[in-house]
Amino acid sequence: MKRGPGRIDRRFVVPFYLRMSGASALAYLPDVERGLVRASGKITATEVRWLLDTGDWRRMAMGAWFALAVPAEEVRETVVAGMAESHRDDSALPLAAVSAMLAGPDALGAMKAYLERIIDQPRRDQSFEIVAAAIAHLGGTPPVAPATWAVEAFEELLATAQDLQKTFRARRARRRM
């Protein structure tokens, strides 16, 4: 069965990216969770790495979430690299939560690199403060002290990622039976 870019996009990106990018994932997850979990049982680590390597914010956002469905050691480096190269909050927020989970403090350099790229005020969005909160969460020193709302937003994204990972793993375990 051929799994080219168009097929990967149709199966793992298009049905989900509008609802699962940026901070919107928290609000829309209940609407797409069933389809997301079903798709998570079919995605491979190779496909996740491809999604993260494309540079497209839609694919990167979904690659971050689907990285939770495959063995962490197979995608960890690509998730961290994606964090450093992310495109504003659409992909940076899922990547911040997932890279914090999968790489822990090893993701700090990528998070700081992301913030350095967007530090000039005209380009900053909510991701600046939320990624700063992720850095603080991991024990690093962010360039700005994150506001309470940013800490709460990161904690919610992280909790969502942790819940998704458990659900994805349970789905894969059921499929193996």
N, CA, C and O of each residue as an XYZ file, in Angstrom:
708
protein
N       0.846     -1.184      0.000
C       0.000      0.000      0.000
C       0.888      1.244      0.000
O       1.740      1.396      0.876
N       0.702      2.106     -0.944
C       1.508      3.318     -1.063
C       1.091      4.348     -0.012
O      -0.094      4.591      0.218
N       2.113      4.948      0.621
C       1.849      5.945      1.668
C       2.630      7.213      1.356
O       3.472      7.632      2.149
N       2.362      7.820      0.220
C       3.045      9.046     -0.179
C       2.524     10.245      0.574
O       1.603     10.136      1.383
N       3.129     11.412      0.298
C       2.748     12.644      1.015
C       1.259     12.956      0.941
O       0.671     13.348      1.949
N       0.635     12.794     -0.222
C      -0.790     13.096     -0.330
C      -1.633     12.201      0.550
O      -2.585     12.660      1.181
N      -1.294     10.947      0.595
C      -2.029      9.995      1.423
C      -1.815     10.292      2.913
O      -2.750     10.223      3.711
N      -0.590     10.620      3.265
C      -0.289     10.957      4.667
C      -1.072     12.203      5.078
O      -1.654     12.248      6.161
N      -1.082     13.208      4.211
C      -1.844     14.428      4.517
C      -3.327     14.125      4.681
O      -3.951     14.589      5.635
N      -3.894     13.357      3.768
C      -5.331     13.042      3.834
C      -5.691     12.248      5.087
O      -6.779     12.411      5.639
N      -4.793     11.406      5.524
C      -5.091     10.526      6.642
C      -4.769     11.133      8.008
O      -5.505     10.936      8.975
N      -3.657     11.873      8.073
C      -3.165     12.299      9.383
C      -3.122     13.811      9.605
O      -2.904     14.252     10.734
N      -3.322     14.611      8.568
C      -3.207     16.061      8.721
C      -4.542     16.763      8.477
O      -5.075     17.416      9.374
N      -5.074     16.629      7.282
C      -6.262     17.386      6.876
C      -7.447     17.227      7.834
O      -8.103     18.221      8.146
N      -7.744     16.020      8.307
C      -8.916     15.907      9.188
C      -8.759     16.575     10.557
O      -9.743     16.782     11.267
N      -7.515     16.911     10.925
C      -7.286     17.325     12.309
C      -6.619     18.679     12.513
O      -6.852     19.312     13.542
N      -5.802     19.147     11.577
C      -4.890     20.251     11.874
C      -5.569     21.537     12.319
O      -5.034     22.235     13.180
N      -6.733     21.876     11.760
C      -7.378     23.133     12.164
C      -7.773     23.127     13.635
O      -7.773     24.165     14.297
N      -8.104     21.963     14.127
C      -8.547     21.879     15.515
C      -7.422     21.541     16.480
O      -7.543     21.788     17.679
N      -6.335     20.982     15.976
C      -5.273     20.521     16.867
C      -4.001     21.371     16.797
O      -2.967     20.968     17.330
N      -4.058     22.528     16.154
C      -2.888     23.399     16.109
C      -3.039     24.501     17.145
O      -4.146     24.838     17.565
N      -1.907     25.050     17.543
C      -1.931     26.125     18.522
C      -2.600     25.714     19.818
O      -2.558     24.547     20.209
N      -3.205     26.660     20.468
C      -3.884     26.387     21.735
C      -5.284     25.841     21.531
O      -5.939     25.456     22.500
N      -5.757     25.797     20.299
C      -7.123     25.334     20.044
C      -7.311     23.853     20.355
O      -8.444     23.400     20.525
N      -6.227     23.096     20.432
C      -6.336     21.665     20.696
C      -7.127     21.376     21.959
O      -7.873     20.398     22.025
N      -6.965     22.212     22.940
C      -7.648     21.971     24.211
C      -9.160     22.068     24.064
O      -9.900     21.298     24.676
N      -9.610     23.002     23.264
C     -11.048     23.197     23.089
C     -11.664     22.183     22.128
O     -12.798     21.745     22.325
N     -10.917     21.813     21.090
C     -11.484     20.975     20.037
C     -11.194     19.495     20.163
O     -11.787     18.695     19.439
N     -10.304     19.104     21.055
C      -9.961     17.696     21.183
C     -11.184     16.789     21.318
O     -11.233     15.751     20.659
N     -12.167     17.136     22.142
C     -13.329     16.243     22.242
C     -14.023     16.001     20.894
O     -14.587     14.928     20.676
N     -13.987     16.982     19.997
C     -14.627     16.844     18.691
C     -13.880     15.904     17.760
O     -14.495     15.269     16.904
N     -12.572     15.803     17.912
C     -11.770     15.018     16.967
C     -11.073     13.819     17.611
O     -10.391     13.062     16.921
N     -11.232     13.642     18.892
C     -10.460     12.617     19.595
C     -10.677     11.216     19.029
O      -9.718     10.461     18.866
N     -11.886     10.871     18.736
C     -12.158      9.514     18.231
C     -11.395      9.236     16.939
O     -10.759      8.190     16.804
N     -11.457     10.170     15.989
C     -10.738     10.007     14.731
C      -9.234     10.057     14.929
O      -8.493      9.321     14.278
N      -8.787     10.915     15.816
C      -7.369     11.045     16.114
C      -6.818      9.739     16.698
O      -5.748      9.276     16.304
N      -7.548      9.166     17.622
C      -7.119      7.915     18.239
C      -7.119      6.792     17.205
O      -6.197      5.976     17.183
N      -8.120      6.740     16.364
C      -8.176      5.715     15.316
C      -6.963      5.855     14.384
O      -6.318      4.863     14.045
N      -6.663      7.081     13.976
C      -5.521      7.320     13.094
C      -4.198      7.006     13.795
O      -3.248      6.560     13.151
N      -4.130      7.232     15.089
C      -2.877      7.008     15.826
C      -2.445      5.551     15.791
O      -1.257      5.246     15.907
N      -3.392      4.666     15.634
C      -3.069      3.247     15.573
C      -2.445      2.829     14.259
O      -1.928      1.718     14.137
N      -2.490      3.708     13.277
C      -1.991      3.367     11.946
C      -0.727      4.124     11.549
O      -0.037      3.721     10.613
N      -0.417      5.206     12.242
C       0.748      6.009     11.842
C       2.038      5.316     12.285
O       2.076      4.634     13.309
N       3.081      5.505     11.499
C       4.386      4.927     11.813
C       5.346      6.020     12.267
O       5.103      7.206     12.044
N       6.428      5.613     12.898
C       7.453      6.576     13.313
C       8.059      7.269     12.096
O       8.389      8.454     12.160
N       8.207      6.548     10.997
C       8.741      7.149      9.763
C       7.819      8.257      9.280
O       8.297      9.308      8.853
N       6.521      8.048      9.339
C       5.565      9.073      8.918
C       5.578     10.262      9.865
O       5.476     11.407      9.425
N       5.704     10.003     11.151
C       5.786     11.100     12.128
C       7.017     11.946     11.849
O       6.936     13.174     11.831
N       8.154     11.302     11.634
C       9.380     12.056     11.340
C       9.214     12.879     10.066
O       9.660     14.025     10.005
N       8.577     12.302      9.052
C       8.349     13.034      7.812
C       7.489     14.273      8.063
O       7.803     15.359      7.576
N       6.409     14.110      8.819
C       5.538     15.244      9.133
C       6.319     16.360      9.820
O       6.137     17.537      9.509
N       7.172     15.990     10.737
C       7.936     16.980     11.495
C       9.040     17.633     10.675
O       9.423     18.771     10.944
N       9.549     16.924      9.684
C      10.661     17.435      8.872
C      10.231     18.319      7.706
O      11.087     18.929      7.064
N       8.948     18.408      7.413
C       8.514     19.117      6.204
C       8.616     20.629      6.309
O       8.727     21.311      5.290
N       8.581     21.164      7.517
C       8.592     22.615      7.687
C       7.218     23.241      7.550
O       7.076     24.449      7.743
N       6.218     22.467      7.228
C       4.844     22.961      7.097
C       4.190     22.946      8.479
O       4.184     21.913      9.149
N       3.646     24.069      8.903
C       3.104     24.160     10.261
C       1.984     23.158     10.509
O       1.859     22.638     11.618
N       1.173     22.880      9.500
C       0.065     21.932      9.670
C       0.602     20.534      9.964
O       0.171     19.857     10.898
N       1.554     20.133      9.135
C       2.155     18.808      9.313
C       2.941     18.734     10.617
O       2.910     17.716     11.308
N       3.641     19.808     10.953
C       4.428     19.802     12.187
C       3.532     19.704     13.422
O       3.859     18.990     14.370
N       2.413     20.412     13.416
C       1.488     20.336     14.555
C       0.973     18.913     14.726
O       0.942     18.383     15.837
N       0.572     18.302     13.621
C       0.048     16.940     13.717
C       1.150     15.926     13.983
O       0.929     14.927     14.668
N       2.336     16.183     13.442
C       3.467     15.309     13.746
C       3.777     15.306     15.235
O       4.123     14.271     15.804
N       3.650     16.469     15.863
C       3.881     16.549     17.309
C       2.895     15.658     18.050
O       3.293     14.846     18.885
N       1.614     15.808     17.747
C       0.616     14.995     18.457
C       0.798     13.512     18.175
O       0.740     12.693     19.092
N       1.018     13.161     16.913
C       1.167     11.747     16.570
C       2.488     11.165     17.065
O       2.625      9.944     17.130
N       3.459     12.000     17.416
C       4.695     11.491     18.007
C       4.403     10.754     19.313
O       5.189      9.911     19.745
N       3.296     11.069     19.924
C       2.898     10.418     21.174
C       2.373      9.007     20.945
O       2.181      8.257     21.902
N       2.140      8.637     19.691
C       1.568      7.334     19.363
C       2.624      6.290     19.006
O       2.314      5.103     18.911
N       3.850      6.721     18.811
C       4.905      5.807     18.390
C       5.988      5.780     19.468
O       5.984      6.630     20.358
N       6.919      4.817     19.406
C       7.974      4.772     20.431
C       8.779      6.071     20.472
O       9.286      6.530     19.449
N       8.888      6.646     21.648
C       9.541      7.944     21.828
C      10.960      7.962     21.282
O      11.379      8.941     20.664
N      11.695      6.890     21.507
C      13.092      6.873     21.059
C      13.224      6.974     19.538
O      14.285      7.346     19.036
N      12.175      6.652     18.808
C      12.214      6.717     17.349
C      11.926      8.111     16.790
O      12.207      8.384     15.623
N      11.369      8.989     17.618
C      10.993     10.327     17.125
C      11.508     11.476     17.981
O      11.359     12.640     17.609
N      12.103     11.167     19.104
C      12.512     12.206     20.071
C      13.358     13.305     19.421
O      13.048     14.487     19.564
N      14.406     12.930     18.718
C      15.306     13.929     18.122
C      14.579     14.793     17.101
O      14.828     15.996     17.019
N      13.690     14.198     16.326
C      12.963     14.944     15.304
C      11.961     15.899     15.947
O      11.755     17.006     15.449
N      11.347     15.487     17.031
C      10.430     16.371     17.757
C      11.184     17.589     18.275
O      10.714     18.717     18.132
N      12.339     17.371     18.869
C      13.131     18.477     19.409
C      13.595     19.404     18.279
O      13.535     20.626     18.413
N      14.053     18.826     17.179
C      14.466     19.650     16.033
C      13.284     20.455     15.502
O      13.446     21.615     15.123
N      12.103     19.851     15.473
C      10.898     20.554     15.039
C      10.569     21.723     15.945
O      10.107     22.764     15.478
N      10.803     21.556     17.240
C      10.562     22.647     18.189
C      11.428     23.847     17.828
O      10.945     24.979     17.823
N      12.675     23.616     17.534
C      13.587     24.710     17.199
C      13.191     25.420     15.911
O      13.423     26.621     15.768
N      12.599     24.694     14.979
C      12.256     25.244     13.664
C      10.781     25.590     13.514
O      10.333     25.918     12.415
N      10.043     25.524     14.572
C       8.595     25.701     14.519
C       8.177     27.072     13.984
O       8.950     28.030     13.981
N       6.931     27.123     13.536
C       6.359     28.345     12.976
C       5.273     28.895     13.899
O       4.098     28.548     13.774
N       5.674     29.729     14.796
C       4.753     30.409     15.703
C       3.868     29.445     16.466
O       4.192     28.262     16.572
N       2.765     29.923     16.995
C       2.016     29.097     17.941
C       1.310     27.908     17.316
O       1.012     26.945     18.023
N       1.031     27.933     16.027
C       0.298     26.827     15.412
C       0.997     25.484     15.613
O       0.349     24.485     15.925
N       2.294     25.463     15.439
C       3.034     24.220     15.659
C       3.887     24.271     16.924
O       4.196     23.225     17.494
N       4.267     25.446     17.366
C       5.156     25.554     18.530
C       4.503     25.046     19.809
O       5.173     24.431     20.639
N       3.225     25.289     19.978
C       2.590     24.882     21.236
C       2.486     23.370     21.370
O       2.859     22.835     22.414
N       1.989     22.648     20.347
C       2.026     21.187     20.475
C       3.456     20.663     20.620
O       3.708     19.744     21.399
N       4.393     21.253     19.864
C       5.779     20.793     19.942
C       6.400     21.067     21.306
O       7.215     20.274     21.778
N       6.035     22.167     21.945
C       6.562     22.457     23.279
C       6.107     21.395     24.275
O       6.914     20.881     25.050
N       4.833     21.070     24.256
C       4.312     20.067     25.190
C       4.909     18.693     24.912
O       5.336     17.995     25.832
N       4.936     18.311     23.643
C       5.415     16.972     23.294
C       6.927     16.860     23.487
O       7.403     15.830     23.965
N       7.685     17.885     23.131
C       9.133     17.799     23.339
C       9.465     17.796     24.832
O      10.421     17.140     25.247
N       8.696     18.514     25.638
C       8.905     18.464     27.088
C       8.674     17.050     27.612
O       9.418     16.569     28.467
N       7.643     16.392     27.097
C       7.348     15.022     27.525
C       8.394     14.028     27.057
O       8.880     13.216     27.844
N       8.738     14.087     25.791
C       9.594     13.060     25.210
C      11.085     13.284     25.461
O      11.852     12.323     25.528
N      11.501     14.547     25.601
C      12.924     14.830     25.740
C      13.296     15.486     27.065
O      14.474     15.539     27.417
N      12.311     15.985     27.801
C      12.609     16.637     29.072
C      13.583     17.789     28.886
O      13.475     18.530     27.909
N      14.532     17.954     29.801
C      15.482     19.066     29.718
C      16.317     19.085     28.424
O      16.872     20.125     28.068
N      16.409     17.965     27.729
C      17.133     17.953     26.455
C      16.447     18.823     25.401
O      17.048     19.125     24.370
N      15.214     19.225     25.639
C      14.484     20.088     24.703
C      14.728     21.573     24.969
O      14.292     22.415     24.184
N      15.408     21.903     26.047
C      15.592     23.308     26.412
C      16.291     24.123     25.323
O      15.875     25.245     25.032
N      17.322     23.587     24.733
C      18.049     24.317     23.690
C      17.152     24.652     22.512
O      17.217     25.759     21.978
N      16.312     23.703     22.101
C      15.393     23.926     20.980
C      14.353     24.979     21.340
O      14.012     25.827     20.515
N      13.853     24.928     22.558
C      12.862     25.916     22.991
C      13.471     27.317     23.022
O      12.845     28.287     22.595
N      14.686     27.407     23.528
C      15.362     28.712     23.569
C      15.659     29.215     22.154
O      15.540     30.409     21.880
N      16.045     28.307     21.261
C      16.303     28.700     19.868
C      15.030     29.242     19.223
O      15.073     30.224     18.482
N      13.906     28.605     19.505
C      12.624     29.084     18.981
C      12.342     30.501     19.483
O      11.984     31.378     18.696
N      12.501     30.725     20.776
C      12.211     32.041     21.348
C      13.147     33.108     20.804
O      12.723     34.240     20.570
N      14.404     32.767     20.603
C      15.351     33.733     20.044
C      14.928     34.168     18.637
O      15.137     35.316     18.244
N      14.332     33.239     17.886
C      13.883     33.557     16.532
C      12.697     34.512     16.515
O      12.557     35.306     15.585
N      11.844     34.445     17.530
C      10.617     35.266     17.492
C      10.612     36.383     18.531
O       9.569     36.983     18.789
N      11.753     36.663     19.120
C      11.780     37.603     20.246
C      11.386     39.030     19.863
O      10.866     39.766     20.701
N      11.625     39.437     18.604
C      11.270     40.820     18.250
C       9.750     40.990     18.314
O       9.002     40.198     17.740
N       9.322     41.997     18.995
C       7.926     42.233     19.355
C       6.912     42.078     18.218
O       5.872     41.459     18.444
N       7.150     42.599     17.017
C       6.117     42.495     15.979
C       5.755     41.050     15.613
O       4.643     40.801     15.148
N       6.660     40.106     15.811
C       6.403     38.721     15.432
C       5.901     37.872     16.586
O       5.479     36.735     16.374
N       5.935     38.396     17.793
C       5.585     37.564     18.942
C       4.100     37.289     19.010
O       3.273     38.141     18.686
N       3.784     36.093     19.433
C       2.407     35.702     19.668
C       2.363     35.016     21.031
O       3.330     35.083     21.790
N       1.270     34.368     21.342
C       1.145     33.744     22.655
C       2.166     32.636     22.893
O       2.443     32.278     24.038
N       2.721     32.097     21.819
C       3.689     31.017     21.982
C       4.939     31.480     22.725
O       5.575     30.681     23.413
N       5.297     32.746     22.598
C       6.503     33.232     23.275
C       6.401     32.979     24.774
O       7.311     32.403     25.370
N       5.316     33.400     25.378
C       5.142     33.237     26.815
C       4.908     31.785     27.210
O       5.375     31.345     28.261
N       4.184     31.030     26.369
C       3.890     29.636     26.711
C       5.148     28.780     26.600
O       5.374     27.911     27.442
N       5.969     29.009     25.579
C       7.236     28.268     25.481
C       8.163     28.690     26.620
O       8.909     27.860     27.138
N       8.131     29.953     27.017
C       8.897     30.379     28.192
C       8.440     29.602     29.429
O       9.261     29.223     30.265
N       7.136     29.367     29.544
C       6.609     28.568     30.662
C       7.102     27.122     30.577
O       7.376     26.495     31.601
N       7.215     26.600     29.362
C       7.734     25.237     29.185
C       9.188     25.163     29.642
O       9.596     24.199     30.289
N       9.960     26.185     29.303
C      11.364     26.235     29.728
C      11.448     26.242     31.250
O      12.237     25.501     31.836
N      10.638     27.077     31.887
C      10.629     27.139     33.350
C      10.190     25.795     33.938
O      10.752     25.340     34.934
N       9.195     25.165     33.331
C       8.704     23.859     33.787
C       9.823     22.817     33.789
O       9.896     21.966     34.675
N      10.692     22.902     32.780
C      11.787     21.939     32.649
C      13.008     22.316     33.484
O      14.020     21.617     33.453
N      12.918     23.411     34.227
C      14.010     23.814     35.097
C      15.003     24.764     34.455
O      16.046     25.059     35.040
N      14.692     25.248     33.255
C      15.565     26.193     32.573
C      15.229     27.622     32.960
O      14.298     27.876     33.725
N      15.999     28.543     32.420
C      15.780     29.963     32.674
C      15.278     30.611     31.394
O      16.050     30.808     30.456
N      13.993     30.943     31.345
C      13.453     31.573     30.137
C      13.883     33.032     30.042
O      14.266     33.629     31.048
N      13.823     33.617     28.836
C      14.216     35.013     28.664
C      13.279     36.001     29.354
O      13.666     37.137     29.626
N      12.061     35.575     29.636
C      11.098     36.380     30.389
C      10.415     35.466     31.393
O      10.256     34.269     31.153
N      10.015     36.035     32.509
C       9.253     35.255     33.475
C       7.854     35.050     32.900
O       7.167     36.025     32.596
N       7.423     33.807     32.747
C       6.104     33.576     32.148
C       4.975     34.042     33.067
O       5.023     33.871     34.285
N       3.975     34.628     32.449
C       2.789     35.068     33.192
C       2.007     33.843     33.663
O       2.167     32.745     33.130
N       1.174     34.047     34.653
C       0.368     32.956     35.201
C      -0.470     32.291     34.120
O      -0.567     31.064     34.084
N      -1.083     33.086     33.231
C      -1.909     32.495     32.174
C      -1.088     31.577     31.280
O      -1.593     30.553     30.819
N       0.196     31.933     31.022
C       1.053     31.124     30.155
C       1.442     29.813     30.838
O       1.485     28.760     30.201
N       1.722     29.887     32.133
C       2.034     28.673     32.893
C       0.832     27.739     32.873
O       0.979     26.538     32.647
N      -0.355     28.287     33.108
C      -1.569     27.468     33.085
C      -1.823     26.882     31.702
O      -2.216     25.721     31.583
N      -1.602     27.674     30.658
C      -1.806     27.187     29.288
C      -0.838     26.056     28.971
O      -1.232     25.054     28.373
N       0.431     26.205     29.368
C       1.388     25.125     29.122
C       1.006     23.872     29.897
O       1.057     22.767     29.356
N       0.627     24.037     31.152
C       0.239     22.871     31.959
C      -0.963     22.148     31.350
O      -1.031     20.920     31.395
N      -1.902     22.892     30.787
C      -3.054     22.277     30.120
C      -2.624     21.541     28.858
O      -3.097     20.434     28.598
N      -1.733     22.142     28.071
C      -1.215     21.464     26.875
C      -0.468     20.188     27.258
O      -0.635     19.152     26.615
N       0.343     20.262     28.289
C       1.100     19.101     28.750
C       0.155     17.997     29.236
O       0.362     16.824     28.925
N      -0.862     18.363     29.984
C      -1.838     17.375     30.454
C      -2.577     16.736     29.270
O      -2.839     15.534     29.270
N      -2.906     17.544     28.273
C      -3.555     17.020     27.071
C      -2.632     16.025     26.377
O      -3.073     14.955     25.959
N      -1.364     16.371     26.253
C      -0.393     15.471     25.615
C      -0.260     14.172     26.413
O      -0.210     13.093     25.823
N      -0.202     14.258     27.717
C      -0.088     13.061     28.549
C      -1.317     12.172     28.401
O      -1.195     10.951     28.303
N      -2.494     12.779     28.385
C      -3.726     12.009     28.202
C      -3.779     11.356     26.829
O      -4.158     10.192     26.698
N      -3.399     12.110     25.812
C      -3.390     11.537     24.462
C      -2.422     10.369     24.359
O      -2.742      9.347     23.753
N      -1.254     10.513     24.941
C      -0.279      9.431     24.875
C      -0.838      8.160     25.517
O      -0.679      7.072     24.963
N      -1.478      8.280     26.653
C      -2.091      7.114     27.309
C      -3.169      6.494     26.423
O      -3.240      5.274     26.281
N      -3.999      7.340     25.835
C      -5.071      6.846     24.973
C      -4.503      6.186     23.723
O      -4.967      5.121     23.317
N      -3.495      6.818     23.107
C      -2.864      6.241     21.923
C      -2.246      4.886     22.252
O      -2.408      3.934     21.488
N      -1.548      4.788     23.363
C      -0.903      3.522     23.752
C      -1.937      2.435     24.019
O      -1.744      1.280     23.642
N      -3.029      2.809     24.666
C      -4.086      1.823     24.924
C      -4.675      1.322     23.609
O      -4.950      0.130     23.467
N      -4.867      2.213     22.659
C      -5.400      1.830     21.341
C      -4.456      0.846     20.650
O      -4.896     -0.170     20.113
N      -3.168      1.151     20.667
C      -2.184      0.264     20.027
C      -2.123     -1.081     20.726
O      -1.985     -2.114     20.071
N      -2.225     -1.081     22.037
C      -2.196     -2.352     22.780
C      -3.407     -3.202     22.428
O      -3.279     -4.416     22.275
N      -4.576     -2.592     22.298
C      -5.789     -3.336     21.905
C      -5.654     -3.909     20.500
O      -6.122     -5.016     20.233
N      -5.021     -3.165     19.607
C      -4.855     -3.624     18.228
C      -3.930     -4.844     18.147
O      -4.076     -5.683     17.259
N      -2.979     -4.934     19.081
C      -2.037     -6.062     19.074
C      -2.666     -7.332     19.596
O      -2.162     -8.424     19.331
N      -3.749     -7.216     20.326
C      -4.377     -8.404     20.924
C      -5.087     -9.239     19.894
O      -5.667    -10.271     20.229
